[in-house]
Amino acid sequence: MKHIARKRFGQNFLTDKQVLQDIIQTIAPRRTDAMVEIGPGLGAMTQLLLDELDQLHVVELDRDLVTRLEKTFNPKKLVIHSGDALKFDFAALPLAAGQKLRVVGNLPYNISSPLLFHLTSFTSIVQDQHFMLQKEVVERMVAPPGGKSYGRLSVMLQWRYAMSLRFIVPPTAFDPPPRVESAIVRMIPLEAPLACDQLALEAVVLKAFSQRRKVLRNCLAGMFTEHDLIDVGIDPQARPETISLELFVALANRYSAAH
């Protein structure tokens, strides 16, 4: 029986065999890897991953798809976690001594940013992450300072990960086809991110980018004085999209010291 893609779950199922093979080649799974797939859907990528792995964990919200996966795959090979990836405790997955988790998935467009932020809580146990996302989202994730794509997502994720856009996936690779292009991104947690309090950095970055067209002196009014900005090496007349990660961290550390 054909599964009808559900809009509320942001479902677009990847069906292009060549694209699937390209993704598997990019992930390069090894037999004993501890791997979890978010949103396995109809299991197209799941099957290819299982061909290379001893065991795979998956997190799926749609109960109908969970039932379908249970009927399709060997429960000793595929461990299904029925629930919301936004609330899932990835630290609860079993890891051998010294082993780290590899996370993969075709992330629904409607939850991609919240899920990426949720996963930052688990960087200490993650080896790498490979996701298919809306191309525009990936461009924002990897954007350097100075362009319109650079923003809150860029700063917060670049603080925690080394990231690269691997390749573009056209809408025709999906059923139903989305209205936008997709892209594969690789995310590797940084061993030593710049020392900074995450909540302070989030507060500074959120305020800075809440009014992108204004200069930083105005964007951050009430949080920093003009002297504060100059003191860390920022031109008060600069716009938020021109400020490097290092300078945002310097601001966040100044904010932490004052509170």
C-alpha positions as a printed NumPy array, in Angstrom:
array([[ 0.   ,  0.   ,  0.   ],
       [ 1.426,  3.374, -1.041],
       [ 2.206,  5.789,  1.798],
       [ 0.869,  9.285,  1.15 ],
       [ 3.433, 11.926,  2.112],
       [ 2.142, 14.088,  4.963],
       [ 2.585, 17.841,  4.776],
       [ 2.478, 18.264,  8.546],
       [ 5.572, 16.05 ,  8.841],
       [ 7.29 , 17.811,  5.92 ],
       [ 7.59 , 14.517,  4.066],
       [ 9.368, 14.359,  0.693],
       [10.746, 10.897,  0.003],
       [14.059, 10.522, -1.803],
       [13.642,  8.065, -4.679],
       [16.53 ,  8.771, -7.097],
       [18.847,  5.727, -6.945],
       [21.944,  7.592, -8.143],
       [21.48 , 10.365, -5.576],
       [21.023,  7.734, -2.858],
       [24.283,  6.043, -3.895],
       [26.072,  9.407, -3.926],
       [24.876, 10.084, -0.363],
       [26.034,  6.659,  0.858],
       [29.417,  7.253, -0.783],
       [29.675, 10.639,  0.987],
       [28.755,  9.143,  4.383],
       [31.085,  6.141,  3.819],
       [29.564,  3.907,  6.536],
       [31.788,  1.228,  8.074],
       [30.465, -2.092,  9.343],
       [30.856, -1.394, 13.083],
       [29.811,  2.298, 13.05 ],
       [27.287,  3.46 , 15.65 ],
       [24.868,  5.265, 13.36 ],
       [21.424,  6.819, 13.755],
       [19.2  ,  7.945, 10.887],
       [16.677, 10.702, 11.565],
       [13.439, 10.392,  9.6  ],
       [14.017,  7.171,  7.62 ],
       [10.714,  7.624,  5.781],
       [10.049,  4.706,  3.45 ],
       [13.504,  3.266,  4.116],
       [15.254,  3.944,  0.788],
       [18.468,  5.188,  2.41 ],
       [17.91 ,  2.91 ,  5.415],
       [18.288, -0.195,  3.244],
       [21.505,  1.039,  1.645],
       [22.954,  1.916,  5.073],
       [22.011, -1.518,  6.444],
       [23.862, -3.132,  3.533],
       [27.037, -1.576,  4.993],
       [26.34 , -1.711,  8.753],
       [25.955, -4.388, 11.411],
       [23.148, -2.374, 13.001],
       [21.337,  0.936, 12.465],
       [19.174,  3.017, 14.815],
       [16.407,  5.189, 13.354],
       [14.155,  7.885, 14.863],
       [10.737,  8.234, 13.176],
       [ 7.734, 10.322, 14.258],
       [ 5.087,  8.991, 11.827],
       [ 3.427,  5.95 , 13.41 ],
       [ 2.345,  4.58 , 10.001],
       [ 5.942,  4.651,  8.82 ],
       [ 7.132,  3.016, 12.049],
       [ 4.711,  0.126, 11.411],
       [ 5.917, -0.11 ,  7.818],
       [ 9.582, -0.18 ,  8.879],
       [ 8.834, -2.854, 11.503],
       [ 7.329, -5.064,  8.796],
       [10.121, -4.43 ,  6.313],
       [13.346, -4.798,  8.288],
       [14.979, -7.328, 10.605],
       [14.578, -5.958, 14.187],
       [18.07 , -7.218, 15.091],
       [19.563, -5.061, 12.33 ],
       [17.226, -2.048, 12.515],
       [16.432, -0.578, 15.94 ],
       [13.422,  1.734, 15.62 ],
       [12.806,  4.598, 18.039],
       [ 9.268,  5.871, 17.591],
       [ 9.162,  9.528, 18.558],
       [10.086, 13.125, 17.875],
       [13.76 , 13.741, 16.973],
       [13.413, 17.245, 18.477],
       [12.962, 15.633, 21.9  ],
       [15.089, 12.541, 21.395],
       [18.015, 11.889, 23.758],
       [20.806, 10.889, 21.37 ],
       [23.086, 10.295, 24.376],
       [20.89 ,  7.311, 25.288],
       [22.009,  5.363, 22.201],
       [24.486,  2.551, 22.958],
       [28.157,  3.277, 22.2  ],
       [31.176,  1.023, 22.625],
       [34.154,  2.333, 24.634],
       [35.789,  5.17 , 22.698],
       [33.105,  5.079, 20.011],
       [31.227,  8.126, 18.77 ],
       [27.867,  8.475, 17.071],
       [27.385,  9.145, 13.365],
       [24.117, 10.974, 12.599],
       [22.478, 11.024,  9.158],
       [19.111, 11.97 ,  7.71 ],
       [16.906, 13.699,  5.188],
       [15.653, 16.392,  7.56 ],
       [12.121, 17.768,  7.124],
       [12.346, 21.404,  6.052],
       [ 9.881, 22.54 ,  8.713],
       [12.037, 21.398, 11.666],
       [15.579, 21.615, 10.266],
       [16.848, 24.615, 12.277],
       [15.374, 23.562, 15.673],
       [16.736, 20.046, 15.139],
       [20.221, 21.309, 14.282],
       [20.213, 23.37 , 17.483],
       [18.955, 20.363, 19.492],
       [21.86 , 18.28 , 18.181],
       [24.433, 20.822, 19.411],
       [23.773, 19.417, 22.903],
       [25.367, 16.12 , 21.832],
       [28.557, 17.257, 20.051],
       [30.793, 15.556, 22.647],
       [29.542, 12.103, 21.59 ],
       [29.153, 12.757, 17.849],
       [31.779, 11.868, 15.235],
       [30.007, 13.513, 12.303],
       [26.612, 14.446, 10.845],
       [25.478, 14.178,  7.22 ],
       [22.13 , 15.733,  6.381],
       [20.039, 16.551,  3.384],
       [18.457, 19.958,  3.886],
       [16.954, 22.742,  1.858],
       [19.839, 24.197, -0.18 ],
       [19.127, 27.691,  1.156],
       [19.487, 26.421,  4.745],
       [22.832, 24.735,  3.981],
       [24.063, 27.931,  2.307],
       [23.19 , 29.836,  5.481],
       [24.956, 27.235,  7.641],
       [28.267, 27.448,  5.766],
       [28.158, 31.163,  4.78 ],
       [31.208, 33.308,  5.581],
       [30.726, 36.847,  6.982],
       [29.824, 39.568,  4.51 ],
       [26.892, 38.131,  2.558],
       [23.136, 38.049,  3.018],
       [23.21 , 34.302,  3.814],
       [25.37 , 34.868,  6.906],
       [23.309, 35.106, 10.085],
       [22.362, 33.504, 13.386],
       [22.441, 29.945, 12.005],
       [25.903, 30.523, 10.476],
       [27.447, 31.857, 13.695],
       [25.901, 29.374, 16.129],
       [26.697, 26.293, 14.04 ],
       [30.157, 27.419, 12.889],
       [31.045, 27.89 , 16.551],
       [30.471, 24.149, 17.102],
       [31.17 , 22.485, 13.738],
       [33.412, 22.431, 10.693],
       [30.868, 22.272,  7.849],
       [30.873, 21.855,  4.091],
       [28.233, 21.648,  1.368],
       [28.949, 18.371, -0.462],
       [26.529, 18.457, -3.432],
       [23.154, 19.749, -4.65 ],
       [20.08 , 17.506, -5.007],
       [17.376, 18.53 , -7.527],
       [13.625, 18.455, -6.7  ],
       [13.158, 15.65 , -9.27 ],
       [14.991, 13.248, -6.927],
       [11.987, 13.247, -4.557],
       [ 8.394, 12.058, -4.432],
       [ 6.568, 14.374, -4.143],
       [ 9.091, 16.888, -5.579],
       [ 9.658, 19.854, -3.235],
       [ 9.576, 23.371, -4.669],
       [13.216, 23.976, -3.766],
       [16.632, 22.457, -4.325],
       [18.234, 20.423, -1.56 ],
       [21.857, 19.946, -0.543],
       [23.982, 17.496,  1.419],
       [25.967, 19.007,  4.281],
       [28.756, 17.431,  6.313],
       [29.119, 18.604,  9.926],
       [32.101, 17.609, 12.075],
       [32.076, 18.777, 15.721],
       [35.09 , 20.928, 16.545],
       [37.384, 19.369, 19.15 ],
       [38.111, 22.77 , 20.694],
       [35.456, 25.408, 19.928],
       [36.273, 28.964, 20.981],
       [35.731, 29.278, 24.746],
       [32.349, 30.887, 25.285],
       [29.08 , 30.503, 27.187],
       [26.492, 29.211, 24.719],
       [23.567, 31.119, 26.248],
       [25.531, 34.374, 26.142],
       [26.505, 33.816, 22.504],
       [22.895, 32.979, 21.595],
       [21.655, 36.142, 23.31 ],
       [24.183, 38.38 , 21.533],
       [23.702, 36.809, 18.105],
       [19.902, 36.815, 18.369],
       [19.853, 40.514, 19.248],
       [22.441, 41.423, 16.609],
       [20.529, 39.773, 13.761],
       [17.044, 40.798, 14.891],
       [17.409, 44.041, 12.919],
       [19.837, 43.211, 10.12 ],
       [19.517, 46.559,  8.352],
       [20.635, 48.545, 11.379],
       [24.235, 49.166, 12.394],
       [25.529, 47.217, 15.397],
       [25.523, 50.23 , 17.698],
       [21.725, 50.352, 17.277],
       [21.139, 46.585, 17.077],
       [22.951, 45.97 , 20.361],
       [21.81 , 49.103, 22.203],
       [20.992, 48.248, 25.796],
       [23.342, 45.286, 25.711],
       [26.626, 47.034, 24.818],
       [27.849, 50.612, 24.711],
       [29.701, 52.033, 21.743],
       [32.86 , 51.83 , 23.867],
       [32.25 , 48.078, 24.44 ],
       [32.094, 47.481, 20.687],
       [35.253, 49.466, 19.963],
       [37.018, 47.716, 22.846],
       [36.618, 44.253, 21.264],
       [37.595, 45.563, 17.824],
       [34.183, 46.207, 16.255],
       [33.263, 49.32 , 14.282],
       [29.952, 50.511, 15.848],
       [28.82 , 51.484, 12.315],
       [29.322, 47.928, 11.01 ],
       [26.331, 45.754, 10.132],
       [25.852, 42.381, 11.883],
       [26.438, 40.284,  8.735],
       [30.025, 41.616,  8.5  ],
       [31.084, 40.479, 11.988],
       [33.216, 37.334, 12.29 ],
       [32.498, 34.432, 14.631],
       [35.592, 35.383, 16.663],
       [34.248, 38.893, 17.296],
       [30.792, 37.58 , 18.263],
       [32.521, 35.266, 20.763],
       [34.489, 38.234, 22.14 ],
       [31.213, 40.132, 22.608],
       [29.563, 37.132, 24.273],
       [32.487, 36.78 , 26.69 ],
       [32.268, 40.475, 27.542],
       [28.516, 40.075, 28.129],
       [29.126, 37.034, 30.386],
       [31.726, 38.913, 32.431],
       [29.27 , 41.75 , 33.043],
       [26.38 , 39.505, 34.151]])
